[in-house]
Amino acid sequence: MFQQDTRPSKINSAITILELIYHSVVRNIRKSHGNALLGLLSNMTQTLIFVGVFYFMFSILGLKRNSIRGDFLLYIMSGIFMFITHVKSIGAIVGSEGPTSQMMKHRPMNTVISITSSAISTLYTQVFSVLVILFVYDMMYSSVEIQNPVGAFAMLLLAWATGCSIGLVFLAIKPWAPGFVGIGSQLYNRANMIASGKMFVANQTPAHILVLFTWNPLFHVIDQARGFTFINYNPQHSSVAYPIYVAIALTMIGLMGEFYTRRHASQSWDAHR
């Protein structure tokens, strides 16, 4: 009755938000598997399967001669790592808690914290998987030599950022058209199996074919990543600026759409899914 409510300071609010993000990140990492370590091993296994399938396919089809001069497995992994990070980021953002989720009833939980934690958990999982795979490859098979590790890691972050921005746009549309978002995100991911450019070298591709891929930010990320990875490859048909601009533009569009959706959220949306 005589209790006086006091508004928390900005520092306390920031600490509370960071704590919520941390616990949400841990929850997201353990969502696929009760044991976080086994969840990370599962993600690494998926990545290794992708690498093995593409290595086998390149060997059978005789496409090794079309790759960049250098470590062939590193050439494959440079594309697979970016592709999986991009696709996983989209899936994580699209699958994050929406404004009508039961989690949103617990203050101060909100959709921004949910989206942020989903993005960070995906980045943590992918970076950890990449580092472990490269370490094991270096110890057991061949020495890993990356010309510019900082630049290559920056491209991994850019693949993650562009995936999050695209996923944010899908997330804003999801409550209004869940069926379209489900099909659209799957089509985009399937198209990136080819349109990402991980199966060929951009500098060796004819111009009339190259125009079919230059719209894709992931194509630019993978090509630039190979330029940072291999000393004898200089990307001529891609840029770092393009995916950055796309990520910024789509993030702004996604945030505006998510804000509008959150203001018009209705509990009846979940009842129709």
N, C-alpha and C positions, 0 to 999 in steps of 0.2 A: 504493500500500500504506500509506504513511504520510500520505496526504492527509486532512486534517481538514475535515469538512463544517461549514460555518457557515450559520446561518439568516439570511436577509436581513432587514434592518430593515423596519419598517412603511413608512417613506418609500420605500425601494427597491422594495418590493412594490407600492406605489401607483403609482410611476413606471412600473414594468413593465406593470401593468394598463392604465394610460393609453396607453402606447405600443402595446400590443396592440389596444386599442380604436381608436386612430387608424389603424393599418394595416388593421384590419378594415373600418373605415368607407370608406377609400380602395378597398379590394377590392370592397366592396358597390356603390360608385358606379360602378366600372368593370365590374361583372359583366354588365350589360346591353349594354355597348359598350366596346370596348377603349380608346377615347378618352373621357376623362371629360367633355370639353367637348361632344362630340357626344352623349353620353348625356344631358347637361343640356338640350341643344337638342331632343332627342327628347321629353323630358318636357314641355318648353314647347310643342312642337308638339301633343302630345296635349291639353294644356289649352286651347290656342287652337281646336282642332277642336271640343271640347266647347262652348266659348263661341259659336263660329260656328253650330253646329247648333242650340243653344237660341235664339240670336238669330233665326235663320231660322224656327224653329218658332213662337216667340212672335209674330213678324210675320205669318206666314201665318194663324195661328189667331186673330189679333186680341186677344192677351192683354196687349198693352202697357198698356192702360188699367187693368189690375188690378195693375200693379206700383206700387212706391213712387214718389212724386213726386220727381224728380231725374234723375240720369244713369242711363239705362236699361241701358247696357252695364255700368256699375259695379254695378247691381243684379244682373245676371246673374252677373258675375264674383264677387260676394260669396258667392253660393251655390256656384258651381262650385269655387272655391278650397277651400272647407271640405270639400266632398264628395270631391274628388280626394285631398286630404291625408288624410282619414279612411280612404278605401278603400285608398290606397297603403300606409298604416301597417299596416293589417290584413294585407295581402298580404306586406309585408316581414317582419313578425313570424312569420307562419305559415310563410314560406319560409326562415326562419333555420336555421342548423345545429343539429341535434338531438343528443342524448347519444350516439348511435351513429355520428355522422358521423366521417369520417376525420380531420377537423380536431381533434376532441377528443382524439386520441392524442398531440398535441403539447402538452406542458405548457409554461406554465401556462394554456393555452387551456381555456375551459369554456363552458357554455351561457349563463351570465350575460353574458359578454363578447360572445358571438355575438348575443344578443338586443339588448343595449345598442347595439352597432355598427349593427345593422339599423335600429333606431329612429332613431339619430342621422343615419345616411346619408339616410333618407327625409325627415327634417325639414330637413336641409341642402338637399336637392334641391328640395323644395317651396318653402321660403322663398326660395331663389335664383330659382326660376322665377317666383314671384309678384312679387318685386321687379323683375325684368327686364321682365315683361309690363306692370306698372303704369308703369314708367319709359318704355317705348316708347309706351304709350298716351298718357301725359301729353305726350310730346314731339311725337308725330305726329298726334294726333287731338283730344283735349280735356284740359283741365286736370283732374287728379284731386284732388278735394276730399273728404277723409275727416274727419268731425266729431271723432272720437276715435281717432287712429291706434294708440295704445297699447292701447286696449280691443279694437279690431279685430284687432290682432296677437295679443292674449291669446286671442281666440276661435280663431284659427288654431292656436295651441299647444294649446288644449283639444280641437279636432278631432283633432289628432295624438295627444294623450294618450288620448282615448277609443278611438281606433282601435288604439293599441298595447295597451290593456287587453283589448279584445275579441280581438285577435289572440293575446294571451298565453293566453287561455282555450282558443282553438282549438289552439294549439301544444301545450298540456298534454294535450289529447285525441288529437292527431294520431297518436302511436305506437300507440295502442290501437284507433283507428277511423279510419284515413287516408281511406277512402272517404267516410265521413260528414262529416269535416272539409272535404274538397274540395267536396262538394255544399252543405254548410251555409254555408260562407263565400261561395260564389257566390250562393246564394239571398239571403243577407243583403245583399250588395252590390247585387244586382238590385233587391231590395225598396227599398233606399235611393234608387234613381232617383226614386221617388215619395215614400216615407215620410220622406225627409230634409227635405221642405218647401222645397226650392230653387226649385220651380216656381210657388209661390204665396206670398201674404203672409198670415201667421197672423192678423193683426188683421182681415182681411177674409173669413176663413173661418168658416162656420157652426159652432156648437158641436158639433152631432151628427157633423160630419165631422172636427172638430179632435181629438176623443178617439181617433181612429184613429192619430194621429201623435205624441201627447204622450209615449208610452212611449219614443220614440227619442231618445237623447241628442244625436244629430246635428241633429235638428229644433230643439232648444233652442239649440244652438251657432249654427246659421245664422240663426235669428231674432234672437238677441242680437247677432250680428255686424252685421246690418243696422241694428240700433238704434244701434250705435257708429259705423256708417258714415254714415248719413243723419241730418241734423239734425231732419227733420220726421217721424221714425218712432220711436215709443216702444213697445217690445214689451210686450204685456199678457198673453200666454198662454204665456210661456216664462220660464225662470230660468237663471242662471249656476250656481246651487248644484247643481241636479239632475245635469247631466253630470259635475260634479266628484265628487259622491258615487258615481255609477255607475263612474267611472274608478277611484276608490280601491277600491271593493268588488271590481270585476272584476280589478284588479291583484293584490289579496291572494289571491283565489281562483285566479288563474292561476299565481301564484308557488308556492302550496302544491301545486297540481296538477303543476307542472313539477318541483318538488323530489321529489315522490313518483315521478313518471315516471323521473327521472334515477336514483333509487335502484334502480329495477327495470328499468333499461335492458338490452336484450339485442341482441347483434349479429344475431340471427336476424330481427329486425324488418325490417331493410333488405332481407333476402333475399326477403321476401314482397311487396315493393312492385313 
